Every structure is written in C-alpha cells, then in structure tokens.
Amino acid sequence: MKNSIKMLIAMMVISIQGIRLHAQNTKTTTGIYLTEQDFKTGKLSYILSANDKLQLNGFLGGKHIGLVYQGKKIKLSKSEVFGYRQNNQDFRFFHNEAYQILDTAGFLLYSHPQLTQQGKGYKPVEGYFFSTSSAMPVLSLTIENIDKSFSAQSEFRYSVQSYFHKDADLITFDKADNQYEIKHLYFEHKQTPGTQHAAL
C-alpha cells in the first residue's frame, strides 16, 4: 500500500514537471506561420529547437528568411510566408519587412522600427501601424488612415477625430483598462457588443 502511494506521488510530481516544462517551451517557441490561416489557428511550422537557427535578413529589405532546421538549410520567400513567432511575440511580413503584432482585438496593431533623422545621423524610432484584418495591407497608424479604413463606421471615426489630437496619441495604452485607448473607442461604437479578435 505504501509503495503504491509513493508510486502515485512520484507519477504526480513527474506529470506536474512535464506540464511546467511544456508551458515554458510554449512561451519560448520559435517557428514560422506559413499562411494567414496558420496564424489564425496558432499553427507553427518549422518549430525550432536549440540547435536550429532563424535568419531574418532584415537588412535592406532582404526578400528571404533562412532556416537551419534539423541540420538542413531552408530558404523561404517572405512574400510567400505570413510571419513568424519568436521570444513569445508574433510578427507579420509585409513588403519584406517584419511587423510586430501588438494587439488583434477588433483590428491589428503593429510596431516596426524606422530610421529617422536626428541631428547629424539616423536613429531607429518605433513606428506604429495597423491593418483592418490580417489579410489587409499594413498602414501607418494615423488619424487620416483610420478615417479612410473605417469609412463605414462613422461613430468610431468621429470619436477618433475628437478624442485624439495628433497621430502619436493613437497608440496610447490605458494601463488601468489594460488596452489601447483606440480599441476602447472601437468596441464602444461597434454594432456587435463584446470584444472579438480581428478577422485575422
């Protein structure tokens, strides 16, 4: 009887450790979203292990990503791949550039560093973008672009125009509400109640 209890406890400890290890691995998973549908369903291809490598070739708008996967070199065209997941963050390729996906509720928000002239040289500054769905083009997050993209949602557009005074305000994050203020306005004026993630 004592042996069976010890065996049961040992099995429970091993199971708990296995669950923890799986949770840690999920958080640090790196892989490729081959299609928009894969992104929607969270399906990664080429899930990389510690011995594998992902080369993004982001310099000067490189058109391909490189993988060293299970000892084999693989080359994928950015124009034929939706994006990738790395360090618990999702990214989407658009015009050979990788945009970090910040939020998918209602519509997608992205960030992407841009070189901006400061003084005598150029420095990377975080730029912000959006798309009405994961299938639509990535646009600069400006009041004008929001106005054009949501032309059928008058109340939302008017709220954005009156609430935000300049483009930089559009990315304001409300820590108390734990959401971007523009998303709060979006769902406040959406016909269907309740927060839904974008038709990714």
N, C-alpha and C positions, 0 to 999 in steps of 0.2 A: 504493500500500500504506500509506504514511504517512498519507495523507488518510483512508483507511478506519479506521485505528486511532484517529486523532484524533476522527473522527465517532463511533466506538463509545464512546470515553471520554466524549465530550460527552453522548451519549444516556444513559449510565450515571449521570452526575452529575445530569442533569435528572430521571431516574427516582427517584434517592435523595432529591432535594429534594422531589419530589412526594409521596413516601411520608411524609417528615417533616412536610410541610405537612398532609397528611391526618390523621396521628396527632395533631398539635396541634389541628386543627379538631374531631376526635372528642372530645378532652378538654374542650373548651370549648363543646361543642354545647348549645344550649338548645332545648327542644321539649316537646311535650305527649304524654303517654301517654293516648290516648283510652279504652282499655279495659284491664282486668286482663290479658288475653291479650297486648296490645301491650307491657305492662310485662314479662311473662314472656319475650317474644322480643326485647326491646330495641328495639321499633319506635316511633320518634318521628314524630308528625305536627306540622305547622306548625313545621318546623325554622327557627329564627330566624337571620337574618343581622344584621350590624352595624347596619343601618338599621331593623330591626324592634324591637318592644318587647313585653315581657310585664308586665302589671299584675295582681298577685295579689289586690289588695283584701282584705288580711288583717285590716284594722282592723274591730273589732266584728262579726266573723264574716260578712263580705261573702259573698254567695251565688254570685258570678260572678267569672271572671277575664276580663281584657280583653287582646286582642292587637292590635297594629298589625303586620299581616303583608302584605308586598309592597304597601304603600300602602293596604291595606284595614283597616277596623276590624272586629274579630270579637269577639263576646261568647259565652262558654261557661259553662254552669252547672257549678259544682263537683260537684254531686251526680251529674252525668252524665259526669264525666271522672275517670279513675283518678288521675292525678297529672301530674308534670312532672319534667324534668331541667334543672338549672341549676348552673353552676360545678362540673361533674363530680360532682354529688350528685343522688340521686333522692329525690322527695317523693311522698307519697300523700295525697290528700284524704280526710278522714273528718269528717263533720258540719261541713263547710265550713272545716275547719282543715287546714293543711298540716303533715304529719308527715315529718321527715327520716328516710329509711330508712338505718339504720346497718349492718345485717347481715341476710342472708337465709338463712344456713345453718341448716337444721332448722326454724326458725320465724323470724319477722321481729322485729327490734328497731328501735325508733324513738326519736327525741328531738323535743321540742316545747317551746318556751319558755312558761312560765306566770307570770302575775303573782302574786307572793307578798308579803304584808305584811311589811315590815321597818322597824321603828321607826315613824315617822310616815307613811310612804308605802308605795307598792307598787313592787317592782322585779322585772324578768324573771329567772326562775331556770329553768335547763334541767330539764325533766321527762322521764322515760323511760317508754316504753310498749312493748307487744308485741302481736302477733296470731299465732295458730297457722298462718295462711296469709294470702295477700294478699286472699282473699275474705272473711275473717272480720273481726269488729269489732276495733277498736283498744282495748286495755285498759291501765290503769295497770300498770306493772311492779311488782307486789307479790307477796310470798310467797303470800298468800291467793289472788290471781288465778291465779298459776301452778298452785297446788294444784287449783283448780276446773277450769282449762282442760285440764290433763293428767291428769284423773282416772283414765284407763285405764293410765297409765304409773307404777305405784306406786314402783318403784325410783328413778326420776328425782325424783318428788315428795318421797320420804323424804330423798334426798340434798340437795335444795334446802333442806328444813327443817333439816337438821342442819349443813349447810355455811355457810349464810348466816344471820347473826344478826339483821339488820334489812333492810328493803326497799332502802335506799340501797346495800347491798352487792351487790345483784343485777346492777349494771351494771359491776362490777369487770372491768377489762381486763388480761389477762396478756400483758405485752409480750414475754416470752421465748417464749411459745406463739403469740403474735400472734392471740389470740382472746379473746372474752369467757368468763369462767370458767363462767357458766351454760351456755354452748354446749358447753364441755368435758364438763360433767356430763351434758348431754342426750345427746351421742353416746356417752358411756361406758355409758349404760344403754339405748341404743336397740337394738332387736332386730336390725336390719339393720346390719352393720358398714359403716363408711365414711361420710364427710361428704357429705351431699347438700344442695342448696339447697332451701328450703321449697317445697312445692307452691304456688308463688307465686300 
